[in-house]
Amino acid sequence: MLTFIVGSAIVISLIGRGQVADRIGKLPGPADRIRALRESQVSALEEEEVARRAKVVKSEESEAEDEDEDEE
């Protein structure tokens, strides 16, 4: 009788855990974390590149304006 009760409790516990896990969702594993890190690094690199190019363009425009003022 005790074996039946313990076995039933284990089965109910496992079923409950399965339902809870489905509702909560899967926690991110190491591979998911690495994938997210790589994606964030790529986006950060793209933002840096855009900022660098904008700075170069701005400096070139200011140099061109300085040359135009010197000619006049």
PDB file with one MODEL, atoms N, CA, C and O in Angstrom:
MODEL        1
ATOM      1  N   MET A   1       0.816  -1.186   0.000  1.00  0.00           N
ATOM      2  CA  MET A   1       0.000   0.000   0.000  1.00  0.00           C
ATOM      3  C   MET A   1       0.861   1.253   0.000  1.00  0.00           C
ATOM      4  O   MET A   1       0.579   2.207  -0.725  1.00  0.00           O
ATOM      5  N   LEU A   2       1.906   1.250   0.808  1.00  0.00           N
ATOM      6  CA  LEU A   2       2.796   2.401   0.880  1.00  0.00           C
ATOM      7  C   LEU A   2       3.507   2.611  -0.458  1.00  0.00           C
ATOM      8  O   LEU A   2       3.693   3.750  -0.888  1.00  0.00           O
ATOM      9  N   THR A   3       3.897   1.539  -1.104  1.00  0.00           N
ATOM     10  CA  THR A   3       4.545   1.639  -2.408  1.00  0.00           C
ATOM     11  C   THR A   3       3.626   2.294  -3.428  1.00  0.00           C
ATOM     12  O   THR A   3       4.070   3.107  -4.239  1.00  0.00           O
ATOM     13  N   PHE A   4       2.349   1.941  -3.388  1.00  0.00           N
ATOM     14  CA  PHE A   4       1.379   2.534  -4.297  1.00  0.00           C
ATOM     15  C   PHE A   4       1.245   4.036  -4.055  1.00  0.00           C
ATOM     16  O   PHE A   4       1.171   4.807  -5.012  1.00  0.00           O
ATOM     17  N   ILE A   5       1.213   4.456  -2.812  1.00  0.00           N
ATOM     18  CA  ILE A   5       1.075   5.874  -2.473  1.00  0.00           C
ATOM     19  C   ILE A   5       2.319   6.655  -2.909  1.00  0.00           C
ATOM     20  O   ILE A   5       2.207   7.730  -3.499  1.00  0.00           O
ATOM     21  N   VAL A   6       3.487   6.116  -2.620  1.00  0.00           N
ATOM     22  CA  VAL A   6       4.734   6.783  -3.003  1.00  0.00           C
ATOM     23  C   VAL A   6       4.851   6.854  -4.522  1.00  0.00           C
ATOM     24  O   VAL A   6       5.234   7.889  -5.067  1.00  0.00           O
ATOM     25  N   GLY A   7       4.525   5.768  -5.202  1.00  0.00           N
ATOM     26  CA  GLY A   7       4.572   5.754  -6.664  1.00  0.00           C
ATOM     27  C   GLY A   7       3.601   6.763  -7.261  1.00  0.00           C
ATOM     28  O   GLY A   7       3.939   7.457  -8.220  1.00  0.00           O
ATOM     29  N   SER A   8       2.413   6.849  -6.710  1.00  0.00           N
ATOM     30  CA  SER A   8       1.415   7.817  -7.187  1.00  0.00           C
ATOM     31  C   SER A   8       1.900   9.238  -6.982  1.00  0.00           C
ATOM     32  O   SER A   8       1.725  10.088  -7.856  1.00  0.00           O
ATOM     33  N   ALA A   9       2.498   9.500  -5.857  1.00  0.00           N
ATOM     34  CA  ALA A   9       3.012  10.844  -5.574  1.00  0.00           C
ATOM     35  C   ALA A   9       4.118  11.211  -6.560  1.00  0.00           C
ATOM     36  O   ALA A   9       4.191  12.352  -7.017  1.00  0.00           O
ATOM     37  N   ILE A  10       4.971  10.254  -6.886  1.00  0.00           N
ATOM     38  CA  ILE A  10       6.042  10.518  -7.848  1.00  0.00           C
ATOM     39  C   ILE A  10       5.465  10.803  -9.230  1.00  0.00           C
ATOM     40  O   ILE A  10       5.901  11.738  -9.901  1.00  0.00           O
ATOM     41  N   VAL A  11       4.503  10.017  -9.654  1.00  0.00           N
ATOM     42  CA  VAL A  11       3.875  10.220 -10.966  1.00  0.00           C
ATOM     43  C   VAL A  11       3.194  11.577 -11.021  1.00  0.00           C
ATOM     44  O   VAL A  11       3.354  12.303 -12.003  1.00  0.00           O
ATOM     45  N   ILE A  12       2.452  11.929 -10.009  1.00  0.00           N
ATOM     46  CA  ILE A  12       1.758  13.224  -9.974  1.00  0.00           C
ATOM     47  C   ILE A  12       2.775  14.362  -9.992  1.00  0.00           C
ATOM     48  O   ILE A  12       2.570  15.370 -10.670  1.00  0.00           O
ATOM     49  N   SER A  13       3.849  14.206  -9.264  1.00  0.00           N
ATOM     50  CA  SER A  13       4.890  15.233  -9.220  1.00  0.00           C
ATOM     51  C   SER A  13       5.516  15.432 -10.599  1.00  0.00           C
ATOM     52  O   SER A  13       5.716  16.563 -11.042  1.00  0.00           O
ATOM     53  N   LEU A  14       5.822  14.325 -11.270  1.00  0.00           N
ATOM     54  CA  LEU A  14       6.427  14.428 -12.600  1.00  0.00           C
ATOM     55  C   LEU A  14       5.474  15.056 -13.608  1.00  0.00           C
ATOM     56  O   LEU A  14       5.891  15.867 -14.434  1.00  0.00           O
ATOM     57  N   ILE A  15       4.216  14.692 -13.547  1.00  0.00           N
ATOM     58  CA  ILE A  15       3.223  15.283 -14.450  1.00  0.00           C
ATOM     59  C   ILE A  15       3.102  16.777 -14.170  1.00  0.00           C
ATOM     60  O   ILE A  15       3.060  17.580 -15.103  1.00  0.00           O
ATOM     61  N   GLY A  16       3.048  17.152 -12.913  1.00  0.00           N
ATOM     62  CA  GLY A  16       2.960  18.561 -12.537  1.00  0.00           C
ATOM     63  C   GLY A  16       4.159  19.357 -13.002  1.00  0.00           C
ATOM     64  O   GLY A  16       4.014  20.482 -13.480  1.00  0.00           O
ATOM     65  N   ARG A  17       5.335  18.788 -12.867  1.00  0.00           N
ATOM     66  CA  ARG A  17       6.541  19.475 -13.327  1.00  0.00           C
ATOM     67  C   ARG A  17       6.515  19.688 -14.834  1.00  0.00           C
ATOM     68  O   ARG A  17       6.942  20.733 -15.325  1.00  0.00           O
ATOM     69  N   GLY A  18       6.021  18.715 -15.557  1.00  0.00           N
ATOM     70  CA  GLY A  18       5.929  18.857 -17.009  1.00  0.00           C
ATOM     71  C   GLY A  18       4.984  19.972 -17.398  1.00  0.00           C
ATOM     72  O   GLY A  18       5.269  20.723 -18.330  1.00  0.00           O
ATOM     73  N   GLN A  19       3.884  20.095 -16.716  1.00  0.00           N
ATOM     74  CA  GLN A  19       2.925  21.149 -17.019  1.00  0.00           C
ATOM     75  C   GLN A  19       3.483  22.517 -16.647  1.00  0.00           C
ATOM     76  O   GLN A  19       3.297  23.486 -17.383  1.00  0.00           O
ATOM     77  N   VAL A  20       4.159  22.598 -15.517  1.00  0.00           N
ATOM     78  CA  VAL A  20       4.744  23.868 -15.107  1.00  0.00           C
ATOM     79  C   VAL A  20       5.839  24.287 -16.083  1.00  0.00           C
ATOM     80  O   VAL A  20       5.935  25.461 -16.440  1.00  0.00           O
ATOM     81  N   ALA A  21       6.644  23.359 -16.505  1.00  0.00           N
ATOM     82  CA  ALA A  21       7.721  23.677 -17.436  1.00  0.00           C
ATOM     83  C   ALA A  21       7.165  24.174 -18.765  1.00  0.00           C
ATOM     84  O   ALA A  21       7.751  25.064 -19.382  1.00  0.00           O
ATOM     85  N   ASP A  22       6.056  23.621 -19.212  1.00  0.00           N
ATOM     86  CA  ASP A  22       5.451  24.081 -20.459  1.00  0.00           C
ATOM     87  C   ASP A  22       4.906  25.493 -20.319  1.00  0.00           C
ATOM     88  O   ASP A  22       4.974  26.275 -21.267  1.00  0.00           O
ATOM     89  N   ARG A  23       4.377  25.828 -19.175  1.00  0.00           N
ATOM     90  CA  ARG A  23       3.806  27.159 -18.966  1.00  0.00           C
ATOM     91  C   ARG A  23       4.884  28.224 -18.790  1.00  0.00           C
ATOM     92  O   ARG A  23       4.751  29.334 -19.305  1.00  0.00           O
ATOM     93  N   ILE A  24       5.928  27.897 -18.079  1.00  0.00           N
ATOM     94  CA  ILE A  24       6.988  28.872 -17.813  1.00  0.00           C
ATOM     95  C   ILE A  24       7.838  29.078 -19.055  1.00  0.00           C
ATOM     96  O   ILE A  24       8.217  30.209 -19.360  1.00  0.00           O
ATOM     97  N   GLY A  25       8.133  28.049 -19.749  1.00  0.00           N
ATOM     98  CA  GLY A  25       8.997  28.136 -20.917  1.00  0.00           C
ATOM     99  C   GLY A  25      10.375  27.603 -20.592  1.00  0.00           C
ATOM    100  O   GLY A  25      10.710  27.335 -19.438  1.00  0.00           O
ATOM    101  N   LYS A  26      11.154  27.459 -21.631  1.00  0.00           N
ATOM    102  CA  LYS A  26      12.489  26.903 -21.475  1.00  0.00           C
ATOM    103  C   LYS A  26      13.460  28.000 -21.052  1.00  0.00           C
ATOM    104  O   LYS A  26      13.472  29.081 -21.640  1.00  0.00           O
ATOM    105  N   LEU A  27      14.258  27.730 -20.052  1.00  0.00           N
ATOM    106  CA  LEU A  27      15.279  28.675 -19.634  1.00  0.00           C
ATOM    107  C   LEU A  27      16.410  28.666 -20.658  1.00  0.00           C
ATOM    108  O   LEU A  27      16.705  27.628 -21.249  1.00  0.00           O
ATOM    109  N   PRO A  28      17.042  29.813 -20.868  1.00  0.00           N
ATOM    110  CA  PRO A  28      18.124  29.852 -21.859  1.00  0.00           C
ATOM    111  C   PRO A  28      19.323  29.033 -21.396  1.00  0.00           C
ATOM    112  O   PRO A  28      19.764  29.130 -20.251  1.00  0.00           O
ATOM    113  N   GLY A  29      19.824  28.244 -22.296  1.00  0.00           N
ATOM    114  CA  GLY A  29      20.997  27.437 -21.999  1.00  0.00           C
ATOM    115  C   GLY A  29      22.256  28.167 -22.432  1.00  0.00           C
ATOM    116  O   GLY A  29      22.183  29.299 -22.912  1.00  0.00           O
ATOM    117  N   PRO A  30      23.409  27.534 -22.267  1.00  0.00           N
ATOM    118  CA  PRO A  30      24.668  28.176 -22.653  1.00  0.00           C
ATOM    119  C   PRO A  30      24.712  28.549 -24.134  1.00  0.00           C
ATOM    120  O   PRO A  30      25.221  29.614 -24.481  1.00  0.00           O
ATOM    121  N   ALA A  31      24.196  27.706 -24.998  1.00  0.00           N
ATOM    122  CA  ALA A  31      24.211  28.007 -26.431  1.00  0.00           C
ATOM    123  C   ALA A  31      23.344  29.223 -26.741  1.00  0.00           C
ATOM    124  O   ALA A  31      23.705  30.050 -27.578  1.00  0.00           O
ATOM    125  N   ASP A  32      22.200  29.332 -26.067  1.00  0.00           N
ATOM    126  CA  ASP A  32      21.329  30.490 -26.273  1.00  0.00           C
ATOM    127  C   ASP A  32      22.004  31.770 -25.796  1.00  0.00           C
ATOM    128  O   ASP A  32      21.889  32.813 -26.438  1.00  0.00           O
ATOM    129  N   ARG A  33      22.697  31.690 -24.685  1.00  0.00           N
ATOM    130  CA  ARG A  33      23.394  32.870 -24.164  1.00  0.00           C
ATOM    131  C   ARG A  33      24.507  33.308 -25.098  1.00  0.00           C
ATOM    132  O   ARG A  33      24.688  34.505 -25.323  1.00  0.00           O
ATOM    133  N   ILE A  34      25.255  32.360 -25.647  1.00  0.00           N
ATOM    134  CA  ILE A  34      26.339  32.695 -26.579  1.00  0.00           C
ATOM    135  C   ILE A  34      25.765  33.305 -27.848  1.00  0.00           C
ATOM    136  O   ILE A  34      26.319  34.270 -28.374  1.00  0.00           O
ATOM    137  N   ARG A  35      24.667  32.759 -28.344  1.00  0.00           N
ATOM    138  CA  ARG A  35      24.025  33.295 -29.543  1.00  0.00           C
ATOM    139  C   ARG A  35      23.569  34.739 -29.307  1.00  0.00           C
ATOM    140  O   ARG A  35      23.762  35.599 -30.166  1.00  0.00           O
ATOM    141  N   ALA A  36      22.970  35.000 -28.155  1.00  0.00           N
ATOM    142  CA  ALA A  36      22.518  36.354 -27.827  1.00  0.00           C
ATOM    143  C   ALA A  36      23.705  37.309 -27.695  1.00  0.00           C
ATOM    144  O   ALA A  36      23.628  38.461 -28.121  1.00  0.00           O
ATOM    145  N   LEU A  37      24.797  36.830 -27.108  1.00  0.00           N
ATOM    146  CA  LEU A  37      25.993  37.659 -26.965  1.00  0.00           C
ATOM    147  C   LEU A  37      26.566  38.018 -28.331  1.00  0.00           C
ATOM    148  O   LEU A  37      26.946  39.166 -28.561  1.00  0.00           O
ATOM    149  N   ARG A  38      26.629  37.061 -29.224  1.00  0.00           N
ATOM    150  CA  ARG A  38      27.154  37.331 -30.570  1.00  0.00           C
ATOM    151  C   ARG A  38      26.275  38.332 -31.309  1.00  0.00           C
ATOM    152  O   ARG A  38      26.783  39.236 -31.973  1.00  0.00           O
ATOM    153  N   GLU A  39      24.968  38.174 -31.196  1.00  0.00           N
ATOM    154  CA  GLU A  39      24.062  39.114 -31.855  1.00  0.00           C
ATOM    155  C   GLU A  39      24.222  40.518 -31.300  1.00  0.00           C
ATOM    156  O   GLU A  39      24.193  41.491 -32.054  1.00  0.00           O
ATOM    157  N   SER A  40      24.390  40.633 -29.999  1.00  0.00           N
ATOM    158  CA  SER A  40      24.572  41.964 -29.409  1.00  0.00           C
ATOM    159  C   SER A  40      25.909  42.561 -29.821  1.00  0.00           C
ATOM    160  O   SER A  40      26.013  43.773 -30.011  1.00  0.00           O
ATOM    161  N   GLN A  41      26.934  41.726 -29.962  1.00  0.00           N
ATOM    162  CA  GLN A  41      28.233  42.225 -30.405  1.00  0.00           C
ATOM    163  C   GLN A  41      28.173  42.708 -31.844  1.00  0.00           C
ATOM    164  O   GLN A  41      28.785  43.720 -32.186  1.00  0.00           O
ATOM    165  N   VAL A  42      27.445  41.996 -32.685  1.00  0.00           N
ATOM    166  CA  VAL A  42      27.317  42.400 -34.082  1.00  0.00           C
ATOM    167  C   VAL A  42      26.585  43.734 -34.176  1.00  0.00           C
ATOM    168  O   VAL A  42      26.998  44.617 -34.928  1.00  0.00           O
ATOM    169  N   SER A  43      25.502  43.887 -33.419  1.00  0.00           N
ATOM    170  CA  SER A  43      24.754  45.144 -33.475  1.00  0.00           C
ATOM    171  C   SER A  43      25.587  46.293 -32.915  1.00  0.00           C
ATOM    172  O   SER A  43      25.528  47.404 -33.441  1.00  0.00           O
ATOM    173  N   ALA A  44      26.360  46.048 -31.859  1.00  0.00           N
ATOM    174  CA  ALA A  44      27.221  47.090 -31.304  1.00  0.00           C
ATOM    175  C   ALA A  44      28.303  47.484 -32.303  1.00  0.00           C
ATOM    176  O   ALA A  44      28.627  48.665 -32.429  1.00  0.00           O
ATOM    177  N   LEU A  45      28.859  46.520 -33.005  1.00  0.00           N
ATOM    178  CA  LEU A  45      29.883  46.799 -34.008  1.00  0.00           C
ATOM    179  C   LEU A  45      29.309  47.623 -35.151  1.00  0.00           C
ATOM    180  O   LEU A  45      29.964  48.542 -35.644  1.00  0.00           O
ATOM    181  N   GLU A  46      28.093  47.303 -35.575  1.00  0.00           N
ATOM    182  CA  GLU A  46      27.447  48.074 -36.642  1.00  0.00           C
ATOM    183  C   GLU A  46      27.198  49.513 -36.205  1.00  0.00           C
ATOM    184  O   GLU A  46      27.406  50.443 -36.985  1.00  0.00           O
ATOM    185  N   GLU A  47      26.757  49.701 -34.966  1.00  0.00           N
ATOM    186  CA  GLU A  47      26.524  51.055 -34.453  1.00  0.00           C
ATOM    187  C   GLU A  47      27.824  51.847 -34.387  1.00  0.00           C
ATOM    188  O   GLU A  47      27.843  53.034 -34.712  1.00  0.00           O
ATOM    189  N   GLU A  48      28.905  51.205 -33.972  1.00  0.00           N
ATOM    190  CA  GLU A  48      30.203  51.874 -33.922  1.00  0.00           C
ATOM    191  C   GLU A  48      30.658  52.271 -35.321  1.00  0.00           C
ATOM    192  O   GLU A  48      31.205  53.357 -35.516  1.00  0.00           O
ATOM    193  N   GLU A  49      30.434  51.402 -36.281  1.00  0.00           N
ATOM    194  CA  GLU A  49      30.840  51.689 -37.656  1.00  0.00           C
ATOM    195  C   GLU A  49      30.064  52.880 -38.204  1.00  0.00           C
ATOM    196  O   GLU A  49      30.642  53.745 -38.862  1.00  0.00           O
ATOM    197  N   VAL A  50      28.757  52.935 -37.940  1.00  0.00           N
ATOM    198  CA  VAL A  50      27.939  54.056 -38.397  1.00  0.00           C
ATOM    199  C   VAL A  50      28.413  55.353 -37.750  1.00  0.00           C
ATOM    200  O   VAL A  50      28.507  56.381 -38.420  1.00  0.00           O
ATOM    201  N   ALA A  51      28.709  55.311 -36.467  1.00  0.00           N
ATOM    202  CA  ALA A  51      29.179  56.502 -35.763  1.00  0.00           C
ATOM    203  C   ALA A  51      30.537  56.951 -36.296  1.00  0.00           C
ATOM    204  O   ALA A  51      30.781  58.147 -36.458  1.00  0.00           O
ATOM    205  N   ARG A  52      31.412  55.996 -36.566  1.00  0.00           N
ATOM    206  CA  ARG A  52      32.738  56.335 -37.098  1.00  0.00           C
ATOM    207  C   ARG A  52      32.628  56.983 -38.460  1.00  0.00           C
ATOM    208  O   ARG A  52      33.295  57.981 -38.735  1.00  0.00           O
ATOM    209  N   ARG A  53      31.787  56.420 -39.315  1.00  0.00           N
ATOM    210  CA  ARG A  53      31.611  56.990 -40.656  1.00  0.00           C
ATOM    211  C   ARG A  53      31.006  58.389 -40.592  1.00  0.00           C
ATOM    212  O   ARG A  53      31.401  59.273 -41.353  1.00  0.00           O
ATOM    213  N   ALA A  54      30.052  58.593 -39.689  1.00  0.00           N
ATOM    214  CA  ALA A  54      29.445  59.912 -39.542  1.00  0.00           C
ATOM    215  C   ALA A  54      30.487  60.931 -39.074  1.00  0.00           C
ATOM    216  O   ALA A  54      30.477  62.080 -39.516  1.00  0.00           O
ATOM    217  N   LYS A  55      31.372  60.513 -38.190  1.00  0.00           N
ATOM    218  CA  LYS A  55      32.425  61.406 -37.704  1.00  0.00           C
ATOM    219  C   LYS A  55      33.392  61.763 -38.833  1.00  0.00           C
ATOM    220  O   LYS A  55      33.805  62.917 -38.953  1.00  0.00           O
ATOM    221  N   VAL A  56      33.754  60.783 -39.657  1.00  0.00           N
ATOM    222  CA  VAL A  56      34.661  61.033 -40.779  1.00  0.00           C
ATOM    223  C   VAL A  56      34.010  61.989 -41.771  1.00  0.00           C
ATOM    224  O   VAL A  56      34.658  62.917 -42.254  1.00  0.00           O
ATOM    225  N   VAL A  57      32.750  61.773 -42.074  1.00  0.00           N
ATOM    226  CA  VAL A  57      32.045  62.647 -43.012  1.00  0.00           C
ATOM    227  C   VAL A  57      31.972  64.057 -42.460  1.00  0.00           C
ATOM    228  O   VAL A  57      32.185  65.022 -43.193  1.00  0.00           O
ATOM    229  N   LYS A  58      31.674  64.186 -41.186  1.00  0.00           N
ATOM    230  CA  LYS A  58      31.575  65.508 -40.560  1.00  0.00           C
ATOM    231  C   LYS A  58      32.914  66.231 -40.596  1.00  0.00           C
ATOM    232  O   LYS A  58      32.965  67.428 -40.879  1.00  0.00           O
ATOM    233  N   SER A  59      33.999  65.515 -40.311  1.00  0.00           N
ATOM    234  CA  SER A  59      35.324  66.146 -40.334  1.00  0.00           C
ATOM    235  C   SER A  59      35.714  66.539 -41.754  1.00  0.00           C
ATOM    236  O   SER A  59      36.338  67.581 -41.953  1.00  0.00           O
ATOM    237  N   GLU A  60      35.357  65.726 -42.738  1.00  0.00           N
ATOM    238  CA  GLU A  60      35.653  66.070 -44.132  1.00  0.00           C
ATOM    239  C   GLU A  60      34.850  67.285 -44.568  1.00  0.00           C
ATOM    240  O   GLU A  60      35.366  68.133 -45.296  1.00  0.00           O
ATOM    241  N   GLU A  61      33.589  67.386 -44.134  1.00  0.00           N
ATOM    242  CA  GLU A  61      32.776  68.540 -44.487  1.00  0.00           C
ATOM    243  C   GLU A  61      33.327  69.811 -43.844  1.00  0.00           C
ATOM    244  O   GLU A  61      33.338  70.864 -44.482  1.00  0.00           O
ATOM    245  N   SER A  62      33.782  69.732 -42.597  1.00  0.00           N
ATOM    246  CA  SER A  62      34.331  70.918 -41.941  1.00  0.00           C
ATOM    247  C   SER A  62      35.640  71.341 -42.597  1.00  0.00           C
ATOM    248  O   SER A  62      35.920  72.536 -42.687  1.00  0.00           O
ATOM    249  N   GLU A  63      36.443  70.390 -43.055  1.00  0.00           N
ATOM    250  CA  GLU A  63      37.676  70.730 -43.774  1.00  0.00           C
ATOM    251  C   GLU A  63      37.361  71.399 -45.100  1.00  0.00           C
ATOM    252  O   GLU A  63      38.035  72.348 -45.500  1.00  0.00           O
ATOM    253  N   ALA A  64      36.331  70.902 -45.785  1.00  0.00           N
ATOM    254  CA  ALA A  64      35.941  71.503 -47.062  1.00  0.00           C
ATOM    255  C   ALA A  64      35.428  72.932 -46.846  1.00  0.00           C
ATOM    256  O   ALA A  64      35.712  73.810 -47.661  1.00  0.00           O
ATOM    257  N   GLU A  65      34.688  73.176 -45.778  1.00  0.00           N
ATOM    258  CA  GLU A  65      34.182  74.510 -45.469  1.00  0.00           C
ATOM    259  C   GLU A  65      35.356  75.454 -45.140  1.00  0.00           C
ATOM    260  O   GLU A  65      35.354  76.619 -45.537  1.00  0.00           O
ATOM    261  N   ASP A  66      36.352  74.935 -44.413  1.00  0.00           N
ATOM    262  CA  ASP A  66      37.510  75.750 -44.071  1.00  0.00           C
ATOM    263  C   ASP A  66      38.278  76.136 -45.339  1.00  0.00           C
ATOM    264  O   ASP A  66      38.744  77.270 -45.450  1.00  0.00           O
ATOM    265  N   GLU A  67      38.413  75.233 -46.274  1.00  0.00           N
ATOM    266  CA  GLU A  67      39.098  75.530 -47.530  1.00  0.00           C
ATOM    267  C   GLU A  67      38.310  76.554 -48.336  1.00  0.00           C
ATOM    268  O   GLU A  67      38.908  77.438 -48.949  1.00  0.00           O
ATOM    269  N   ASP A  68      36.988  76.458 -48.352  1.00  0.00           N
ATOM    270  CA  ASP A  68      36.149  77.429 -49.081  1.00  0.00           C
ATOM    271  C   ASP A  68      36.294  78.821 -48.471  1.00  0.00           C
ATOM    272  O   ASP A  68      36.344  79.809 -49.205  1.00  0.00           O
ATOM    273  N   GLU A  69      36.362  78.916 -47.169  1.00  0.00           N
ATOM    274  CA  GLU A  69      36.509  80.204 -46.514  1.00  0.00           C
ATOM    275  C   GLU A  69      37.890  80.802 -46.782  1.00  0.00           C
ATOM    276  O   GLU A  69      38.017  82.020 -46.902  1.00  0.00           O
ATOM    277  N   ASP A  70      38.927  79.964 -46.879  1.00  0.00           N
ATOM    278  CA  ASP A  70      40.284  80.445 -47.156  1.00  0.00           C
ATOM    279  C   ASP A  70      40.388  80.978 -48.576  1.00  0.00           C
ATOM    280  O   ASP A  70      41.133  81.929 -48.814  1.00  0.00           O
ATOM    281  N   GLU A  71      39.675  80.403 -49.513  1.00  0.00           N
ATOM    282  CA  GLU A  71      39.713  80.829 -50.905  1.00  0.00           C
ATOM    283  C   GLU A  71      39.056  82.183 -51.093  1.00  0.00           C
ATOM    284  O   GLU A  71      39.452  82.932 -51.986  1.00  0.00           O
ATOM    285  N   GLU A  72      38.077  82.517 -50.289  1.00  0.00           N
ATOM    286  CA  GLU A  72      37.351  83.783 -50.432  1.00  0.00           C
ATOM    287  C   GLU A  72      38.092  84.851 -49.786  1.00  0.00           C
ATOM    288  O   GLU A  72      37.650  86.000 -49.793  1.00  0.00           O
TER     289      GLU A  72
ENDMDL
END
